[in-house]
């Protein structure tokens, strides 16, 4: 095969898919398929909610990032025929053929079959989700008059976050800080109520103890109520029912945000390849599928043994795996030996409200405003392409990263 004409199709434009495409460059006939026209730097979606960063900072259009030789298709893949080496797309009438396939679609929100959750809870995985949540918070605040009694104000401004992993912690502390700031600006009586509901016995269960203490301290300072060993029973447009120690409680809510884990993408669920009992695709150490050497899988959908357990389900793992996939595609097409790699934690950086964060680097953890600045610096270096890093870094340095208040309707910029 003429390597320049090898058809490499990448399904999914997240960290795994985009960085694989960037690493391959123009060496082959590369096609990237995504259901959106932009990348999303998901670790900073919380800062987008709070207005500390702008949309273009973390969601640049693919056309600004990709080499002009890379073919971009904004569409949804509906089926993969591994025997015929073809892909069906929703909008494209003819199947797309490939020589090498990279599966990097990631997971989707897992509502765990909770009654009403899929209909009424807000997921938090996309720009549109953050926009919706922020608008819901503003609308709820706008409905509360300043002279409302404190207990009624709190009832009207109660928000619940389901899941106390890193996502739930980052989200709840941001929301709590934004809401408390809004109370001061609007001269509301009392204070907002933000709950985190977790089925396990602790918050951020996968994190090291050194960084956990900063997380727990931030939750206290932001006055986030933490309910562990608690199960969500049902969600409606205005209420939440949860159960702890056999007792059920129903509360009024302005919104319920779902950060309670992910499930397998339906495309992968329907793919007839070898999987684990949890539905993850079994891959070799080279990230190739066991029975299909021309197919690579990475990120949330692949079961990869040689990685630190703390990396499971993180953007950091897909980011690292993309480099290995790109190298192995080049080796496979050149007839060279494919490589393997062990992936270690590159460090943790958790946003904790609008004024602080916690960072674990080099085995040492630190928190507070300095950690917040370190987090911005760390993530600047991980943005795609040096041109985008330069533009965003300059914006953060010169324009700052001050949160945008939840202002009343008609006063928002």
C-alpha positions as CSV (number, residue, x, y, z in Angstrom):
1,X,0.0,0.0,0.0
2,X,1.1,3.5,-0.8
3,X,1.3,5.0,2.7
4,X,0.3,8.5,1.4
5,X,-3.0,6.9,0.2
6,X,-3.7,4.9,3.3
7,X,-7.1,5.8,4.5
8,X,-7.0,6.5,8.3
9,X,-10.4,7.2,9.8
10,X,-10.7,8.6,13.3
11,X,-14.1,8.4,15.0
12,X,-14.4,10.9,17.8
13,X,-12.9,14.4,18.2
14,X,-12.1,14.5,21.9
15,X,-8.6,14.3,23.3
16,X,-7.9,10.8,21.9
17,X,-9.2,11.5,18.4
18,X,-8.0,15.1,17.9
19,X,-4.4,14.5,19.2
20,X,-4.1,11.3,17.1
21,X,-5.0,13.4,14.1
22,X,-2.6,16.1,15.0
23,X,0.2,13.6,15.6
24,X,-0.4,11.9,12.2
25,X,-0.3,15.2,10.4
26,X,-0.5,15.0,6.6
27,X,1.4,11.7,6.2
28,X,-1.8,9.8,5.2
29,X,-5.3,10.4,4.0
30,X,-6.7,11.2,7.4
31,X,-10.4,11.7,8.1
32,X,-11.7,12.9,11.5
33,X,-15.4,12.3,12.3
34,X,-17.1,14.3,15.1
35,X,-20.7,15.1,15.9
36,X,-19.5,18.6,16.8
37,X,-17.6,21.2,14.7
38,X,-15.3,22.0,17.7
39,X,-13.0,20.4,20.1
40,X,-13.7,20.7,23.9
41,X,-11.0,20.9,26.5
42,X,-13.3,19.3,29.1
43,X,-11.2,19.8,32.2
44,X,-12.0,23.5,32.0
45,X,-15.7,23.3,31.3
46,X,-16.2,24.3,35.0
47,X,-14.3,27.5,34.4
48,X,-16.4,28.2,31.3
49,X,-19.6,27.9,33.5
50,X,-18.1,30.5,35.9
51,X,-17.0,32.8,33.2
52,X,-13.3,32.5,34.1
53,X,-12.6,31.4,30.5
54,X,-14.3,32.1,27.2
55,X,-15.7,29.6,24.8
56,X,-13.0,30.1,22.2
57,X,-10.4,29.3,24.8
58,X,-11.6,25.8,25.4
59,X,-13.7,25.0,22.4
60,X,-11.8,26.0,19.3
61,X,-13.2,25.0,15.9
62,X,-11.5,22.0,14.4
63,X,-10.8,24.0,11.2
64,X,-8.5,26.2,13.3
65,X,-6.6,23.3,14.7
66,X,-6.3,20.7,11.9
67,X,-3.9,20.6,9.0
68,X,-5.8,21.4,5.8
69,X,-5.0,17.9,4.5
70,X,-7.1,16.4,7.3
71,X,-10.7,15.8,6.1
72,X,-13.2,16.8,8.7
73,X,-16.7,15.3,8.7
74,X,-19.2,16.7,11.2
75,X,-21.7,13.8,11.4
76,X,-22.7,10.9,13.6
77,X,-21.4,7.4,13.0
78,X,-24.3,4.9,13.1
79,X,-22.6,1.7,12.4
80,X,-19.1,0.1,11.8
81,X,-18.8,-3.0,9.7
82,X,-15.4,-4.4,10.8
83,X,-15.5,-7.2,8.2
84,X,-16.1,-4.9,5.2
85,X,-14.0,-2.0,6.8
86,X,-16.7,0.5,6.2
87,X,-18.5,3.1,8.3
88,X,-22.1,4.3,8.0
89,X,-22.9,7.9,8.9
90,X,-26.3,9.5,9.5
91,X,-26.1,12.2,6.8
92,X,-23.8,10.5,4.3
93,X,-25.6,8.2,1.9
94,X,-22.6,6.0,0.9
95,X,-20.5,4.1,3.5
96,X,-17.0,5.4,4.2
97,X,-14.2,3.0,3.7
98,X,-11.1,2.8,5.8
99,X,-7.7,1.0,5.9
100,X,-7.0,2.0,9.5
101,X,-9.7,2.8,12.0
102,X,-9.3,4.7,15.3
103,X,-12.2,4.5,17.8
104,X,-12.1,7.4,20.3
105,X,-15.7,8.2,20.8
106,X,-15.7,8.4,24.6
107,X,-18.6,7.6,26.9
108,X,-22.0,9.2,27.5
109,X,-23.8,10.3,30.6
110,X,-25.0,7.4,32.8
111,X,-28.3,8.1,34.5
112,X,-28.3,4.6,36.0
113,X,-32.0,4.1,35.3
114,X,-33.0,6.6,38.0
115,X,-36.6,7.6,37.4
116,X,-36.9,11.0,35.7
117,X,-33.1,11.7,35.6
118,X,-32.7,11.5,31.8
119,X,-35.7,13.8,31.3
120,X,-35.0,16.4,34.1
121,X,-31.4,16.3,35.2
122,X,-28.8,18.4,33.4
123,X,-25.7,16.5,32.2
124,X,-22.4,18.3,32.2
125,X,-20.3,17.2,29.3
126,X,-20.7,19.9,26.6
127,X,-20.7,23.7,26.1
128,X,-24.4,23.6,25.7
129,X,-24.8,21.9,29.1
130,X,-22.8,24.6,30.8
131,X,-24.8,27.3,29.0
132,X,-28.1,25.7,30.1
133,X,-27.0,25.3,33.7
134,X,-25.8,28.9,33.9
135,X,-29.1,30.2,32.5
136,X,-31.1,28.0,34.9
137,X,-29.1,29.5,37.8
138,X,-29.7,33.1,36.6
139,X,-33.4,32.4,36.0
140,X,-33.8,31.0,39.5
141,X,-32.1,34.0,41.0
142,X,-34.2,36.4,39.0
143,X,-37.4,34.9,40.4
144,X,-36.4,35.6,44.0
145,X,-37.3,39.0,45.4
146,X,-34.9,40.6,47.9
147,X,-37.5,40.6,50.7
148,X,-38.2,36.9,50.5
149,X,-37.7,35.2,53.9
150,X,-34.3,33.4,54.2
151,X,-35.8,29.9,54.4
152,X,-38.0,30.5,51.3
153,X,-35.0,31.9,49.4
154,X,-33.0,28.8,50.2
155,X,-35.8,26.5,49.1
156,X,-36.0,28.4,45.8
157,X,-32.3,28.3,45.3
158,X,-31.4,24.7,46.1
159,X,-29.2,22.9,43.6
160,X,-28.2,19.2,43.7
161,X,-25.1,17.7,42.0
162,X,-25.2,13.9,41.7
163,X,-21.8,12.3,42.0
164,X,-18.9,13.3,44.2
165,X,-16.0,12.4,41.9
166,X,-13.7,15.1,40.6
167,X,-16.4,16.4,38.2
168,X,-19.0,16.6,41.0
169,X,-16.7,18.4,43.4
170,X,-15.4,20.9,40.8
171,X,-19.0,21.6,39.6
172,X,-20.5,22.0,43.1
173,X,-17.9,24.3,44.4
174,X,-18.1,26.5,41.3
175,X,-21.9,26.7,41.6
176,X,-21.8,27.4,45.3
177,X,-19.3,30.3,45.0
178,X,-21.2,31.8,42.0
179,X,-24.5,31.6,43.9
180,X,-23.1,33.1,47.1
181,X,-21.6,36.0,45.1
182,X,-24.9,36.6,43.5
183,X,-26.7,36.7,46.9
184,X,-24.4,39.6,47.9
185,X,-24.8,41.5,44.6
186,X,-28.6,41.1,44.7
187,X,-28.9,41.7,48.5
188,X,-30.8,38.4,48.9
189,X,-31.6,37.1,52.4
190,X,-30.1,33.8,53.7
191,X,-27.9,31.7,51.5
192,X,-28.1,29.2,48.6
193,X,-28.0,25.5,49.1
194,X,-25.8,23.2,47.0
195,X,-25.8,19.5,47.7
196,X,-23.5,16.7,46.4
197,X,-25.0,13.3,46.5
198,X,-22.7,10.3,46.4
199,X,-23.4,6.6,46.6
200,X,-20.0,5.8,47.9
201,X,-18.5,6.5,51.3
202,X,-16.3,9.4,50.4
203,X,-15.7,12.2,47.9
204,X,-13.1,11.9,45.0
205,X,-12.5,8.2,45.8
206,X,-9.7,7.8,43.3
207,X,-7.6,10.7,44.5
208,X,-4.6,10.6,46.7
209,X,-5.0,11.5,50.4
210,X,-2.7,14.6,50.1
211,X,-5.0,16.3,47.6
212,X,-8.2,15.0,49.2
213,X,-7.7,17.2,52.2
214,X,-7.8,20.3,50.0
215,X,-10.9,19.1,48.3
216,X,-12.7,18.4,51.6
217,X,-11.6,21.8,53.0
218,X,-12.9,23.6,49.8
219,X,-16.3,21.8,50.1
220,X,-16.6,23.1,53.7
221,X,-15.5,26.7,52.7
222,X,-18.0,26.7,49.8
223,X,-20.7,25.4,52.2
224,X,-21.5,22.5,49.9
225,X,-23.5,19.8,51.7
226,X,-22.0,16.4,51.1
227,X,-24.3,13.4,51.4
228,X,-22.3,10.1,51.1
229,X,-23.8,6.6,51.1
230,X,-26.8,8.2,49.6
231,X,-28.8,7.0,46.6
232,X,-30.9,9.2,44.2
233,X,-34.4,7.6,43.8
234,X,-36.1,10.0,41.4
235,X,-35.9,13.4,39.8
236,X,-38.6,15.7,38.6
237,X,-38.6,19.2,37.1
238,X,-38.8,20.7,40.6
239,X,-37.9,17.9,43.1
240,X,-35.3,15.3,44.0
241,X,-35.9,12.2,46.2
242,X,-32.8,10.5,47.7
243,X,-32.4,7.7,50.2
244,X,-29.9,7.3,53.1
245,X,-29.8,4.5,55.6
246,X,-33.3,3.4,54.5
247,X,-34.9,6.8,55.0
248,X,-36.1,8.8,52.0
249,X,-36.1,12.6,51.7
250,X,-37.7,14.8,49.1
251,X,-36.5,18.3,48.5
252,X,-37.4,21.1,46.2
253,X,-34.7,21.9,43.6
254,X,-34.0,24.6,41.1
255,X,-32.0,22.1,39.2
256,X,-30.3,18.7,39.4
257,X,-27.0,18.3,37.7
258,X,-25.8,14.8,36.8
259,X,-22.1,14.1,37.3
260,X,-22.6,10.5,38.3
261,X,-20.5,8.6,35.9
262,X,-20.5,7.5,32.3
263,X,-21.8,4.5,30.3
264,X,-20.7,3.0,27.0
265,X,-21.4,4.8,23.8
266,X,-24.2,3.0,21.8
267,X,-21.9,2.8,18.8
268,X,-19.5,0.6,20.9
269,X,-22.3,-1.3,22.5
270,X,-23.4,-2.5,19.1
271,X,-19.9,-3.2,17.8
272,X,-19.3,-7.0,17.5
273,X,-15.8,-7.2,18.9
274,X,-14.2,-8.7,22.0
275,X,-15.1,-6.8,25.2
276,X,-15.0,-7.1,28.9
277,X,-18.1,-7.9,31.0
278,X,-18.4,-4.1,31.5
279,X,-18.6,-3.6,27.7
280,X,-15.1,-2.1,27.3
281,X,-13.2,-3.1,24.1
282,X,-10.3,-5.4,24.8
283,X,-7.1,-4.1,23.3
284,X,-3.6,-5.3,23.1
285,X,-0.7,-3.3,24.7
286,X,-0.3,-1.6,21.3
287,X,-4.0,-0.4,21.6
288,X,-5.0,-2.6,18.6
289,X,-8.1,-4.7,18.9
290,X,-7.4,-8.4,19.6
291,X,-8.9,-9.7,16.4
292,X,-8.6,-6.6,14.2
293,X,-5.1,-5.3,13.9
294,X,-6.1,-2.4,11.7
295,X,-8.5,-1.0,14.4
296,X,-7.2,0.9,17.4
297,X,-9.3,2.0,20.4
298,X,-8.4,4.3,23.2
299,X,-9.8,6.4,26.1
300,X,-13.1,5.6,27.9
301,X,-14.1,2.7,25.6
302,X,-10.9,0.6,25.8
303,X,-9.7,-1.8,28.5
304,X,-6.0,-1.1,28.8
305,X,-4.0,-2.8,31.5
306,X,-0.8,-0.9,31.5
307,X,-1.9,2.4,33.1
308,X,-2.1,3.8,36.6
309,X,-5.6,3.1,38.0
310,X,-6.1,6.8,38.7
311,X,-6.1,7.5,35.0
312,X,-9.2,5.4,34.2
313,X,-11.9,7.5,32.5
314,X,-9.8,10.7,32.4
315,X,-9.0,13.0,29.5
316,X,-5.4,12.6,30.6
317,X,-5.3,8.9,29.6
318,X,-6.8,9.6,26.1
319,X,-4.3,12.5,25.7
320,X,-1.4,10.2,26.4
321,X,-2.7,7.2,24.4
322,X,-3.1,9.3,21.3
323,X,0.6,9.6,20.9
324,X,1.0,5.8,21.1
325,X,-1.8,5.2,18.6
326,X,-0.3,7.7,16.1
327,X,3.2,6.1,16.4
328,X,1.8,2.6,16.0
329,X,-0.3,3.6,12.9
330,X,2.9,4.9,11.3
331,X,4.8,1.7,12.3
332,X,2.0,-0.6,11.0
333,X,1.8,1.1,7.6
334,X,5.6,1.1,7.4
335,X,5.9,-2.6,8.3
336,X,7.9,-1.7,11.5
337,X,7.5,-3.1,15.0
338,X,4.7,-1.6,17.0
339,X,5.4,-0.1,20.5
340,X,3.8,-0.4,23.9
341,X,3.9,2.1,26.8
342,X,3.1,2.3,30.4
343,X,1.0,5.4,31.3
344,X,1.5,7.2,34.6
345,X,-0.4,10.0,36.3
346,X,1.0,13.3,35.0
347,X,-0.3,15.1,38.0
348,X,-3.8,16.2,39.2
349,X,-5.3,19.7,39.1
350,X,-8.7,20.2,40.6
351,X,-10.7,23.4,40.4
352,X,-12.3,24.2,43.7
353,X,-14.6,27.2,43.4
354,X,-13.8,30.5,41.8
355,X,-10.8,31.4,43.9
356,X,-8.8,28.3,44.6
357,X,-7.8,24.9,43.3
358,X,-5.6,21.9,44.4
359,X,-2.7,20.6,42.4
360,X,-0.7,17.4,42.9
361,X,2.7,17.4,41.1
362,X,5.9,15.6,41.8
363,X,4.2,13.8,44.7
364,X,3.4,17.0,46.5
365,X,0.0,18.7,46.9
366,X,-0.7,22.3,47.4
367,X,-3.9,24.4,47.3
368,X,-5.4,27.8,47.3
369,X,-5.2,30.8,44.9
370,X,-1.6,29.8,43.9
371,X,-2.8,26.4,42.9
372,X,-5.5,28.0,40.8
373,X,-2.9,29.9,38.8
374,X,-0.8,26.8,38.5
375,X,-3.8,24.9,37.1
376,X,-4.2,27.6,34.4
377,X,-0.5,27.3,33.5
378,X,-0.6,23.5,33.4
379,X,-3.6,23.4,31.1
380,X,-2.2,26.1,28.8
381,X,0.5,23.6,28.0
382,X,-2.0,20.9,27.2
383,X,-4.2,22.8,24.8
384,X,-4.0,21.6,21.2
385,X,-1.5,23.3,18.8
386,X,1.1,25.8,19.8
387,X,-0.8,28.6,18.0
388,X,-3.9,28.0,20.1
389,X,-1.8,27.8,23.3
390,X,-0.1,31.1,22.5
391,X,-3.4,32.9,21.9
392,X,-5.1,31.5,25.0
393,X,-2.1,32.0,27.2
394,X,-1.8,35.6,26.1
395,X,-5.5,36.1,26.8
396,X,-5.3,34.7,30.3
397,X,-2.2,36.7,31.1
398,X,-3.3,40.1,29.8
399,X,-7.1,39.9,30.2
400,X,-7.2,37.8,33.4
401,X,-9.4,35.0,34.5
402,X,-11.9,36.8,36.7
403,X,-15.3,35.0,37.1
404,X,-18.4,36.5,35.4
405,X,-21.1,37.2,38.0
406,X,-24.6,35.7,37.7
407,X,-26.1,39.1,37.0
408,X,-29.9,39.9,36.8
409,X,-31.5,39.6,33.4
410,X,-30.7,42.6,31.3
411,X,-27.4,43.3,33.0
412,X,-25.3,40.5,31.6
413,X,-22.6,41.2,29.1
